[in-house]
Amino acid sequence: MANGLQSTPETLIDTVGTNPMTEQEAIELIRRTRCPWLVVHGDGDALQPHARGERLAAEANASLVTMAGAGHCSGNRDPVRFNLLIREFTEGILPWRPRRRVWTRARSRPRRVLIAPGGPETVSRDLLIADALRARRGGIRIEWLAAEPARTLLADHGETIHPASADLPGPADRGPDAFFAWRESDEVHLLSFMILNDVVDEEPVDLVVADGAWGIDHHLHENPELKRFAYAWLTDGVGWVPEPEADERRRYLMTDANAEMLEQAERYPRVRDRALFIGDTGDLPSAAFGAAMPDIRTWAKDHFTFTGPVADGGVELAAARLAELL
């Protein structure tokens, strides 16, 4: 859509019906190719029938992956699965090469915790929670998966930063509008989850703690089969509430975001082994997520453990709940 808006109606019209290649010529060209093919197609694609993807795979002698329930450009809507499919495909056609790895038996591994702060604003409480967790579970190994500037703040406190943190993108400066910044951070959220997924695929992790790390929580709910560790979600906010002066578009987008979050939590409650709200119920508005949707405060009471403020025992309660997972 963005590309189309950068053009003109006349240019778009000129792109329609300009391909001089006939269907038979296209098929003959496909049959002449000798490279491996991978066809990925959503069976709910309303623009390109799935039968076309099946035909292409048949003519090219290609591997075909059907994204059941997915629509047009399914790679955009399910980017984690799409990325993993591409990786699997490319690794399958690369020449064999030797690798060296170390695998440690489960009973010989130290208890390992990976903490992903949502940004510099959560670092202070995360450090306190980490210290309290160490006091409760001696001998645990805590590492941090953090982007700048949180990474430097943690390093200054002597914390162990996981090397994969170097690949994390820092948050884009999108001004004071938190909702806009969240909506425009899809690529950052995706990359954060893909890096986490690579880490836990190569190195066993007992507990992942995401404090406001939206990308991890969102994509873990979208791909629950990739959860192979205990998982705790920490936050000090639930849902989006439009400002009184918000226009219809903004209200719609916030309601839609709330609906998706509710659907994820209700469909896969097993994803969050612990859901902790850092604060009290009074910190949440008594307002509906949207039309015909539940009250935010009431819903949160049923889905979160409220730790209370950080300065009023919240750190100890959070650490106690996390320690139960180790």
Buried (B, 14 or more C-beta within 10 A) or exposed (E): EEEEEEEEEEEEEEEEEEEEEEEEEEBEEBEEEEEEBBBBBBBEBEEBEBEEBBBBBEBBEBBBBBBEEBBEEBBEBBBBBBBBBEEEBEEEEEEEEEEEEEEEEEEEBEBBBBBBBBBBEBBEBBBBBBEBBBEBBEEBBBBBBBBBEBBEBBBEEEBEBBEBBEEBBEBEEEEEEEBEBBBEBEEBBBBBBBBBBEBBEEBEBBBBBBBBBBBBBBBBBBBEEBBEBBBBBBBBBBBBBBEEEBEEEBBEBBBEBBBEBBEBBEEBEEBBBBBBBBBEEEBBEEEBBBEEBBBBBEBBBEBBEBBBBBEEEBBBBBBBBBBEBB
